Amino acid sequence: MTKTINVCRTISLGLALIFLTHATDRIVEASQKPNFVVIFCDDLGYGDLGCFGHPTIRTPNLDRMAAEGQKWTNFYVGASVCTPSRAALLTGRLPIRNGMMSAERRVLFPNSKGGIPASEITIAELLKSVGYATAAVGKWHLGHLPEYLPTAHGFDTYWGIPYSNDMDGQRGFPNYSQMARKDANYFAPIEQYNVPIIHDTNVIERPANQHTITRRYTEKAIEFIKDHQEKPFFVYLAHSLPHIPLYAGDSFLGKSRRGIFGDVIEEIDAGVGRILATLKDLGLADNTLVVFTSDNGPWLPFQTHGGSAGLLREGKGTTFEGGMREPTIFWWPGKVKPGVQMELGATMDLLPTFCSLASVEPPSDRILDGWDLSGLLLGKTMKSPRDRVFYWREEKLYAVRVGPWKAHFITEGCYGLGPKRELHDTPQLYHLEHDPAEKHNLAELHPEVIARLKSIADEHEQNIQPMENQLAKRAGDERPVD
Ligand SMILES: [Ca+2]
């Protein structure tokens, strides 16, 4: 009898040990998976940071992040406006593949009925499937109806505004554009934009107090990191600024030499500093990859209230470099090899890169438009797996870059302003390494390069399948949309 009990005890102890060992394995495995923090600005230009050459905006925290990490000078977004660019980052796919890019409406609006389709797989969903805690903080702009909110797309929690900070505009206020053109320090009454703040799925504030919003986003991100420091975590912090209307907190308003636009950037920079300091204080810096970039280039028609693309041509809304090349920094002390990275990268590469670093299988049942950049980041390879960039605008392929060469099939200025759409029988051809400002058209000298780029573009377009247009769907318009 005693012997039987002892045997049972031994078996139980053995089983307990096996379970314990497995549990410990899982904890060790989980603790070894890196954390990811993506800090994504709105309408920040290539030339708006100190470390990317701005002469009167101070960004000491981003400058230090760039010095300690990898500063990317050829890093692109999936589209030159908010909604499609955000869809590209989170799904690793060109927005033309999932209906998140439209010629009818360029982005989602408060009366939109569409959003990111349930069939898409986001970075958050992939990481959540292997035990990550996931948070979206800031501007979403991938659909404000419940089925499209972050909590329906892999994020455990959400705190932020569902679309742009200039939407839900109210009557009876001064015209922002006119006021901004007169005064580089102008800011509008917050009541002018009745934008809500949503926590998970509930409106908790309306209008959002945009004076304090940058600080509060930063604090929400820090709070989430502190609360989930024992788990691997993914924080997607999408600042709603410096998209106009511009607002800065009391400690920053009037402090920069660049007017309120500079105040905004300096406040975002301070927030980056606080997040990096938190990671260091918690002992997480050596296990956390932080990425800083923006969704598209500067909104130039807003003059001093829009940013600067530096030496790059044009800005937001266009497929010139200023619209789609963004100041980008990767930081992971002890892991990311410090330096300036001139190889090609894009926001769509984050999904396969994170999958690789977290040992998650990326989706294999669909075409991805991203490549794994981890070899470049960790200093294991010198050459990017990405050798090309496709510049889509409003359901059309406007341009393609392969290596240093870029061919423009269609050119057009910022929507509503700038040069009209022009189709080029002979594409414009620029060598972006010799001529980053796209000033010197070399089409006549290199017809063979044009032919090669054209055939790559044709092959790419053959891989694009028509999808239900999510941006064209709106309230009061129940007609089927093709
Ligand atoms: Ca934007």
Residues whose N, C-alpha, C, O or C-beta is under 5 A from the ligand:
A	BS01	CA	D42 D43 V81 C82 D295 N296
